[in-house]
Amino acid sequence: MNDNALTRHARRGAAGEKLSPPGLIDTARRNDPAVVIASYVGFALVSAVISVTTLSTTLQFVLGIASYIAWGFLALFYLAIGTPTARGFAIWGIGLVGAILAVVGAFSALFTIFTYNAVDTFMATLEEYDLAPSRAGYVARFVVFTIFAVTYVYGVVQLAKLAPEFRAYDQQRAQQQSSSGYPGVQTTWPQTATPWTPNAAPSGPPAGPPPASPQSGVTPPPPPPPS
């Protein structure tokens, strides 16, 4: 069975369980498209600014590691929301895209390691030569990017295996929402009185003389025979 910390977290979110922090998760579930898209675009803009900013080699490397970790926590937040939109962004928008970028970064660092002498000669002609990483720096980048690539690919594969369970949770949630109706709107109408129909047989006991009173001692005459 596909059971680990990641899949259990995803199952609980898809089932609509109360996850921490409950107030934030409940609010995000009620407004999942706006919350998911706004947070995703915000993270993407910050990551783009970091990637194009000229910083020291060490600082840019540290910020890159922090970016991958932040995106991972954002994916966990989306899985806690548990809606199809949030889950899709977590698996494909963060997991798959992050895995591709990490693989590209790992191969780029590996290529630079094997061609370091030529790259170092070329970088020496540029003004930013002092910002270029050393061979050890490229080795560290290769190791880190490989770790992130394996982690993200593993997460995508594990969550993709839960697709049938996610569809079942989504169908169950849709049925619950349709049965509960909209809040504040009466979905069960009161029963109205039976409309009057001409020539309908009268309801109640047949017409006739009233029953005898036990105090009077007088027996009423029998009712006339039917015509």
N, C-alpha and C positions, 0 to 999 in steps of 0.2 A: 504493500500500500504506500502511496505517495504521501508520507506523513513526516513533516519536519517543522521547524519553527516558522519558516516562511509560509508554507502551505496552510498551516493551522491559522496563522494570522489572516491569510487571504480568505479562508473559509469562514472565519468569524465575521469578517467584514461583509462578505457576500450574503451571509445569513442575517445581517442587520443587528448583530449583537452590540451591546454597549461597550465600546472601546474607549480607552483613555486618550485624550481628555474628552469625556462624554459630551459636554456642551459644544465644543468645537466640531466634533464628528457629526453630531445631530444637525447642527446648522449647515455643515457642508453637504450632508445628504439631502437636505431640502433644497439646496441651491447648487447642486453638483456641477452643472455645466459652467456657470459663471465662476465658481471657486476654482475649478480645475483649470480652465483656460487662462484665467488671470494669473494664477500662481505659476503655471507652466511658462507663459510668456515672460513673466518677471524673472524667473530663474534663467531662461534662455538669454535674455538681454544682459543680465549680469555676467553670465559665462562668456558671452561674446565680447564684452568690454574687457574682461580679464585676459582673454586670449590675444587681443590685438594691442594691449597696452605693453609698452617697452619697460620691462622691469629687470631686476637682477635675476640671474639664472636660478639661484636658490629660492628667491621669493616666488617667482613664477611657478617653479616646481611645487612648492608647498601649496600655493593657491590652486594649482591643478588637482592635487590630492584632495584638498578641502572641497573642491567643486564636485568631484565624483562622490564623495561621502554625502554631501548635501543633496545631490540628486537621488542617492539611494534612500535617504530618509524621506524625501518627497514621494518617492514611489511607495514606501511603506504607508505614508499618510493616505495616498490614493487607494491603496488596498484596504485600508481601514474604512474608508467611505463606502466601498463595496458596490457602488453602482456600475453599470456597464461602461459609462463614459469614463469614470475615474479609473476603473480597472484597465480599460484599453490604453489610456495614457500611461499607466504604470508599466504595463507589459511591453508595449510596442514603442510608445513615445519616449520612455526613459530606458527600459531594459535593453531593447534591441538597438536603439540609437547609441546608447552608451557603450554597448558591447562593440559595435562597429567602430566607433571612435577610438576605443581602447585598443582594438586590434590594429588599426591604422597606426596609432602611436607606438605600439610595440614593434611593428615591422619597420617603422621609420627609424626608431632608435637602433634596432638591430642592423639595419643597412648602414647607418652612420658609424657604428662600431667597426664594421669590416672595412669601411672606406674612410676611416678617420683621418689618415694622413692626407688624402686628397681634400677632404672637407676642411681640415685645419689649414691647409695652404690657401684655400679659397677664402676662408673666413678671415685670414690675416690681411687680406686686401680690403676688408670692409672696416668702417669706423666702429662697428659694434663688435669688434673682435674680442674685446674684454668681456662681453656678455655671453660669449659662446661657451657651452659646457665643456668640461674635460671629458676624456674617454671614460673615466669612472662615473661622471655624471650621466653619460649616455647609457652606461650599464645599469645604473640605478633607475633610469627612466624605463628601460626595457623590462626590468623586474617588476616595477610598480604597474606599468600598463598591462603586463601579462596577468598580474594578479587581478586587476580590475576587469580585464576581458573575461577571464575564467569565471569570476564571480557573477558578472552580469549575464553571461551566457547560461550559466547554471540556473540563475533565477528565472530567465525567460523559459527555459526548457521545463522547469518544475511547474511553473504557472500555466504553461500551455497544455500540460497534461491534465489540468483541472478544468478544461473547457466544458466537458459534459456536466460536471457538478455545478459550474457557474451558471450554465443555461437553466438547470433545474432550480437553482436559487432564484434566478431572475423571474422565471415563470411563477414560482410560489409567491414572490413579492408582488408581482402584477395581479395575481388573483386576490391577494389580501387587500390591495389598494382598491380594486374594482368592487369587492364585496363591502368594504367599509364606506365607500362613497366619499363625497367631499365633506369636509367639516363645516358644520353650520347649516347644511341643507338637509331637509327631511326627505329621506329616500323611501320610507314606508308610509304610504298614504292611508288615512283612516277609512274604515269601511263605511259606506253611505247606506242610508235606509233603502229598503227595497222599493222601487218605484211602483206607484199605483197603476193597476191595469184594469180597464173596464171588463165587466162580465167575469171577473175573477171570483172564485169561491171565497166567501167570507172566512176569515180566520177566527178561531175561538170556538166555544161550545155552541151548539145549535140554539136557535131562538126558541123560547117556550116560557111557560109561567115560572115565576120565581119559586124556589123551594120553600117547603113549609117551614114556618118558624116553630121551633120546639116549644115556645111559650103559648102560642095560640091554640094548638091542638086541632087546627083545621087543615084538612088535606086538600090541596088544590086540585081542580079537575085535570084529567089527562089532556095532553095536547091533541089537537085535531089530527085526524089521519092525513097523510100526504095525498095530494090530489094527483 
